[in-house]
Amino acid sequence: RSFLVIFICIFMCLWSYSQDYKTMPEDAKDPHQENQSGKKFDWNKVYVGGGMGMQFGTFTYVDVSPVFGYRFNKELSAGMGLSYQFLRIKNPKFSSHTYGGGPFARYAFTRSLFAHTEYQILNSEFYLVDHAGNIDSQFRKNVHYPWLGGGLRQAIGGNSYMIIMVLYNLNESTYS
């Protein structure tokens, strides 16, 4: 079981993005430069993506995590991520819903390598279990996750990318 949980956690970090700018030669004009009309907000700089994962059986897990971002220039982007996770274990009988979100920022060093920071707040359900393994009480709690790390992105066609990130939780606590 612990292998399964570790495997799921690793692949929860795989993200794909669409509506991003296309790969172009270094000397080409960057579409993320200031737009010609002088507008402050440019819808061409908006991107949408996220992650999704599912597993069904004795251990059921569903994760839906959309991301909405804005590319300020060729290197810097920021946005908002949302998250919903459902977990159910048949034996012992257990289920939980977790939801939340938070802002993120990303700085690209190259077209493939980037730094990432995120502040995520997830509302999770927790159970207190007695020595016999029976649920003594349950409660919901907002848990704060300040993440810091980086990743790699690879074009998978057109304006779409697959992203692999490694993030470190700066808030090591009982609930995180």
C-alpha positions as CSV (number, residue, x, y, z in Angstrom):
1,R,0.0,0.0,0.0
2,S,2.8,2.4,0.8
3,F,4.3,1.9,-2.7
4,L,0.9,2.7,-4.2
5,V,0.6,5.9,-2.2
6,I,4.2,7.0,-3.2
7,F,3.4,6.2,-6.8
8,I,0.3,8.3,-6.8
9,C,2.1,11.2,-5.1
10,I,4.8,11.2,-7.8
11,F,2.4,11.3,-10.7
12,M,0.3,14.0,-9.0
13,C,3.1,16.4,-10.0
14,L,2.6,15.8,-13.7
15,W,0.8,18.7,-15.3
16,S,0.0,19.6,-18.8
17,Y,-0.7,23.1,-20.1
18,S,-2.4,24.4,-23.3
19,Q,-2.8,27.7,-25.0
20,D,0.9,28.5,-24.3
21,Y,3.1,30.2,-26.9
22,K,4.6,28.1,-29.6
23,T,8.3,27.2,-29.8
24,M,10.0,29.8,-32.0
25,P,13.5,30.7,-33.1
26,E,15.5,32.8,-30.7
27,D,15.5,35.8,-33.1
28,A,11.7,35.7,-33.7
29,K,9.5,38.4,-32.1
30,D,8.1,37.2,-28.7
31,P,4.3,37.3,-28.7
32,H,4.4,38.0,-25.0
33,Q,6.1,41.4,-25.5
34,E,3.9,44.5,-24.8
35,N,1.0,44.3,-27.3
36,Q,0.9,47.0,-30.0
37,S,-2.4,48.6,-29.0
38,G,-0.9,49.5,-25.6
39,K,-3.6,47.6,-23.7
40,K,-2.6,46.5,-20.2
41,F,-4.3,43.1,-20.3
42,D,-3.8,40.8,-23.3
43,W,-5.9,37.6,-23.5
44,N,-3.2,36.1,-25.7
45,K,-1.0,35.8,-22.6
46,V,-3.6,33.7,-20.7
47,Y,-3.1,30.0,-20.4
48,V,-5.1,27.2,-19.0
49,G,-3.9,23.7,-17.8
50,G,-3.7,21.5,-14.8
51,G,-3.6,18.0,-13.7
52,M,-6.0,15.1,-13.3
53,G,-5.6,11.6,-11.9
54,M,-7.8,8.7,-11.2
55,Q,-7.5,5.2,-9.7
56,F,-10.4,2.9,-8.8
57,G,-10.6,-0.3,-6.8
58,T,-9.9,-1.1,-3.1
59,F,-8.1,2.2,-3.0
60,T,-10.0,4.9,-5.0
61,Y,-8.4,8.3,-5.7
62,V,-9.7,11.1,-7.9
63,D,-7.8,14.4,-8.4
64,V,-8.9,17.4,-10.5
65,S,-6.6,20.4,-10.4
66,P,-7.2,23.1,-13.0
67,V,-4.7,26.0,-13.4
68,F,-5.3,29.5,-14.8
69,G,-2.2,31.7,-15.5
70,Y,-1.0,34.8,-17.1
71,R,2.4,35.2,-18.8
72,F,3.7,38.7,-18.0
73,N,6.7,38.3,-20.2
74,K,8.9,35.5,-21.7
75,E,10.3,34.6,-18.3
76,L,7.6,35.4,-15.6
77,S,4.1,34.0,-15.3
78,A,1.6,33.8,-12.4
79,G,-1.8,32.5,-11.7
80,M,-4.3,30.6,-9.6
81,G,-4.7,26.8,-9.1
82,L,-7.7,25.0,-7.8
83,S,-7.8,21.5,-6.4
84,Y,-10.3,18.8,-5.6
85,Q,-9.3,15.3,-4.3
86,F,-11.4,12.4,-3.3
87,L,-10.0,9.4,-1.5
88,R,-11.8,6.2,-0.5
89,I,-10.4,3.0,1.1
90,K,-12.7,0.0,1.3
91,N,-11.0,-1.7,4.3
92,P,-10.9,-0.1,6.8
93,K,-13.8,1.9,5.5
94,F,-12.6,5.5,4.9
95,S,-13.4,8.4,2.6
96,S,-12.4,12.0,2.4
97,H,-12.9,15.1,0.2
98,T,-10.2,17.7,0.0
99,Y,-10.5,21.0,-1.8
100,G,-8.8,24.4,-2.1
101,G,-6.4,26.3,-4.1
102,G,-4.0,29.2,-4.2
103,P,-1.7,31.5,-6.2
104,F,1.5,30.5,-7.9
105,A,4.4,32.2,-9.7
106,R,6.9,30.7,-12.2
107,Y,10.2,32.0,-13.6
108,A,11.6,30.4,-16.7
109,F,15.4,30.2,-16.9
110,T,15.3,28.5,-20.3
111,R,12.5,27.2,-22.5
112,S,12.6,24.0,-20.5
113,L,13.8,24.8,-17.0
114,F,11.9,26.9,-14.5
115,A,11.6,27.8,-10.8
116,H,8.1,27.6,-9.2
117,T,6.6,28.9,-6.0
118,E,3.1,28.3,-4.8
119,Y,0.9,29.0,-1.7
120,Q,-1.8,26.5,-1.4
121,I,-4.6,26.2,1.1
122,L,-6.4,22.9,1.2
123,N,-9.4,22.1,3.4
124,S,-9.0,18.5,4.5
125,E,-10.8,16.0,6.7
126,F,-8.9,14.5,9.5
127,Y,-9.7,11.5,11.8
128,L,-8.5,10.8,15.3
129,V,-8.1,7.1,15.8
130,D,-7.9,5.3,19.2
131,H,-5.5,2.5,20.0
132,A,-7.9,-0.2,18.8
133,G,-8.1,1.5,15.3
134,N,-11.6,2.9,15.8
135,I,-12.4,6.4,14.7
136,D,-12.6,8.5,17.9
137,S,-13.5,11.8,16.2
138,Q,-13.2,13.7,12.9
139,F,-12.8,17.3,11.9
140,R,-12.0,19.5,8.9
141,K,-9.1,21.9,8.9
142,N,-7.5,24.4,6.5
143,V,-3.9,23.4,5.9
144,H,-1.4,25.8,4.5
145,Y,1.2,24.6,2.0
146,P,4.0,27.0,0.9
147,W,5.7,25.1,-2.0
148,L,9.1,26.0,-3.5
149,G,10.9,24.2,-6.3
150,G,11.3,23.9,-10.0
151,G,10.7,21.7,-13.0
152,L,11.0,20.9,-16.6
153,R,8.6,21.3,-19.4
154,Q,8.5,19.6,-22.7
155,A,6.4,20.6,-25.7
156,I,4.0,17.8,-26.7
157,G,2.6,19.5,-29.8
158,G,1.3,22.9,-30.9
159,N,0.7,25.0,-27.8
160,S,0.7,22.1,-25.3
161,Y,3.3,21.1,-22.8
162,M,3.9,18.4,-20.2
163,I,5.4,19.6,-17.0
164,I,7.3,17.7,-14.3
165,M,7.9,19.6,-11.0
166,V,9.7,18.8,-7.8
167,L,8.3,21.0,-5.0
168,Y,9.3,21.2,-1.3
169,N,6.7,21.9,1.4
170,L,8.2,24.7,3.6
171,N,5.5,24.0,6.2
172,E,6.4,20.7,7.7
173,S,3.7,20.2,10.3
174,T,1.5,17.4,11.6
175,Y,-1.3,18.2,9.2
176,S,0.8,18.9,6.1
